[in-house]
Each structure stands twice: as C-alpha cells, then as structure tokens.
Amino acid sequence: MTNNHLSLQVEKFELGRFSIPQAALDELTSKLITLTDGILNHIPGLSVNSITMVNGKAVFNMVGHKYISIATP
C-alpha cells in the first residue's frame, strides 16, 4: 500500500486440492484493489502512506485520528 493505493499481486491460491485459475485471481485482485481504495478514500482524516509486511506482520505508516469509526447506512 502506497499513498492510499493498494498494490497487490496474487501468484497462487489453493483451496484444499483445488487451485484457483489465474484469470479468476486477477479479476478478484482487481476488485479488491478497487474496494480497498474506495474505502480508504472515504474515511475522513485517514492517509495511509504505506503498509508493508515485515516478518509476517503488517507495519502501518499512516496519518489519522487515534480512533476511526465507520458507520454504514
């Protein structure tokens, strides 16, 4: 994640013995990126500079309020 935009590359996904075709993974990845970007851009006061994975943990570099709540209509 860089500057409120998710960048994601899914190389392989397996469910039990079944592999998900790459075309389906690409479509799901694209939809996930669009959804994530849309959510982040609609949270007032939140700016995600980056999210990186370090030793299996997500490290956030962001600016925002201590508590952010999201209400659904």
Contacts in CASP RR format, 6 or more apart in sequence:
PFRMAT RR
TARGET T0000
AUTHOR 0000-0000-0000
METHOD contacts of the structure
MODEL  1
MTNNHLSLQVEKFELGRFSIPQAALDELTSKLITLTDGILNHIPGLSVNS
ITMVNGKAVFNMVGHKYISIATP
1 7 0 8 1.000
1 48 0 8 1.000
1 50 0 8 1.000
1 51 0 8 1.000
2 49 0 8 1.000
2 50 0 8 1.000
3 48 0 8 1.000
3 49 0 8 1.000
3 50 0 8 1.000
4 37 0 8 1.000
4 40 0 8 1.000
4 41 0 8 1.000
4 47 0 8 1.000
4 48 0 8 1.000
5 33 0 8 1.000
5 37 0 8 1.000
6 32 0 8 1.000
6 33 0 8 1.000
6 36 0 8 1.000
6 37 0 8 1.000
7 33 0 8 1.000
8 29 0 8 1.000
8 32 0 8 1.000
8 33 0 8 1.000
9 29 0 8 1.000
10 25 0 8 1.000
10 26 0 8 1.000
10 28 0 8 1.000
10 29 0 8 1.000
12 19 0 8 1.000
12 25 0 8 1.000
13 19 0 8 1.000
13 20 0 8 1.000
13 25 0 8 1.000
14 20 0 8 1.000
40 46 0 8 1.000
40 48 0 8 1.000
43 68 0 8 1.000
43 70 0 8 1.000
45 63 0 8 1.000
45 64 0 8 1.000
45 65 0 8 1.000
45 68 0 8 1.000
46 62 0 8 1.000
46 63 0 8 1.000
46 64 0 8 1.000
46 65 0 8 1.000
46 68 0 8 1.000
47 62 0 8 1.000
47 63 0 8 1.000
47 64 0 8 1.000
48 60 0 8 1.000
48 61 0 8 1.000
48 62 0 8 1.000
49 61 0 8 1.000
49 62 0 8 1.000
49 63 0 8 1.000
50 60 0 8 1.000
50 61 0 8 1.000
51 58 0 8 1.000
51 59 0 8 1.000
51 60 0 8 1.000
51 61 0 8 1.000
51 62 0 8 1.000
52 58 0 8 1.000
52 59 0 8 1.000
52 61 0 8 1.000
53 59 0 8 1.000
END
